[in-house]
């Protein structure tokens, strides 16, 4: 246990405040700005000079709205938004022309717009954009102003087409964000397990301050899990729609397969941290073998975090087999003999969660769930997955 270590919060600060992380954020924002600026200018130019519209403001506006969408299901939501903006502008022109003026005009326009939108799609995004487009036409840009009439609807359609084409032809990397989120979550798992191992090694006498910090980190990790899921969805959409990224589809699918085991590892880490807190408060202790297992899992999770942060398949091919071997050793040794003679309930729970995390990390390394469970030493006379102990694994290390 005499190794250089950092607390969970310190590791998070290092990850979020590192030079590489800041550079990646600046690069991503710069790319997004250039992407929107180029697409908006192109939409204005096409509407102005190809369609001879004098003031095609809806074309660049629609581009900015579509490219401003983030998160998963971006393509579907972009299509819905395109439909809503285009129909809203056209419907607004039509309703303002035929409905009487006065205080009842806006309520009627909004009501009719939402009714029409409800027949087009069940999506709230479509309904909102149809109503907003109609209100905009009725209040700020009524018929008769420059660029009015059907031109506005055409401009909105032009902006929609160019916005979607930009997503396809100027895509962001479908893998970088997802791998960074996976790396961050594995880093949190590593740091929390490290805190747990040190707390267990103190035999219930250590101040629980760092365990409190670790629990805060895992309890606040849901946004990071959501970001990982969202990044994977965005990567799949980009690789499907962009011809430039079709070659990345296999790697994107591999990234998507990582999501369940990484999420499970995080949730199991939450449980093991809470149980370590209970054990520490009770003043109980666990066996040295169990402490070593938790400590080894922390080190393996840290190594996996570094592998995915490197963003190169070469590192994976070099490092993953060795990490798999170490996890196999842990799995083969995580039997009921780990429990001390006077073991308490918390010790049993910690062992169970350590076994689960071992299986989760094997899945992160590419194993199937069945094979990962079979790598664990059996704790039942009739295990669902008969053990597949690697020859000589218990003699190594």
C-alpha positions, 0 to 999 in steps of 0.5 A: 500500500506504500504507493504514490496516490491522489484523492478522487477529487484531486484526480478529477481536478487533474483530468478537467484542468489538464493542458490536454483537456483544455486544448481539446475543449478549445479545439472542439469549440473552435471547430464548432464555430468555424462549422457554423460560420461557414454553413451560415455564410453558404446558406445566405449566399445560396439563397441570395445569389442562386434564388435571388432572394433580397433578404434571406435571413431565415437561411442562416438563422435555420443553419445556426439553430440546427448546428446548435443542437447537441447530444444524442439523436441530433440528426432526428432532432435536426430533421424535426427542427427543419420541418418545424421551422419551414412549416412555421414560416410558411404557415405564419405567412398564410395565417397573417394574410387571411386572419383578421388583425387585432388582439385575437390574431396571435392566440388564433395563430398560435392555436392553429399552428400547434394544431397543424403541428400535432398532425405533422409530428408528435415531437414537441420540438416540431410543435414549438418551432411551428408556433415560434415561426408563425409568431415571428412572421405575425409580429416582426416580419409580417407579409409585405416586408422585404423578402416576404411570401414563399421566399421565407419558407424556401429560405428556411428549407435552404438553411435546413438542407445546408445545416444537415449537409454540414453535419455530414460533410464537416463532421466532428470525430465520432470517437474522440469525445466518447473515449474521453468520457470513458477514460474520465469515468474509469479514472473516477472508478480508479480513484474511488477504489484507491480511497476505499483500499486505503480506508480498508487498510486503516482497519477502521481507524482512519478519518473518513474524510477522503471516503466522503469525497469519494462518495461525493464523486460517485454520487455526482457521476450521473452527468458524466455517465449521461455524457458518455451515453450521449457521446456514443449516440452522436458518434453513431449518428455521425458515422452513419450520416457522414461518408467521411466517417463510414470507415469508423463504424466498427470502432464506434460500435466497439465504443458503444459496447463499452457503455454498459460495463463502464456504467456498471463498474461505476454503479458497483463502485458506488456500492463498495464505497458506501459499504467501506464507509459503513465498515469504517464507521463500525470500526471493523476490518477486512482481510489483507487479501481483500484489500489487495484485490481492491487496490489491484482493481484501482490500479487496473482501472487507472491503466484502462483510463490511460489506454482510452485517453490515448485514443490509439488502437496501438496502445489497446493492442499492447496494454489490454492483454496484460490487463486481462491477465491481471484481471483473470488472476484477481477473478481466480483468487476472489473466492470465499477464502478471502473473507476473514475468520470473523468476517462481518456483512460489510466484508462479504458485500465488498467482496461481492462488489469487487467480483462484479467490478472485475467482471465489468472491467473484463467486459471493458477489455472486450470479453463477453459477460458470460466469459467474464463471469466464468473467470471468477472463482465459484462461490456456489456449488452450482455456478451459472457459469462454470469457472474457466480458470486460466492454466497456471493463473494462481501460481503467477504473481 
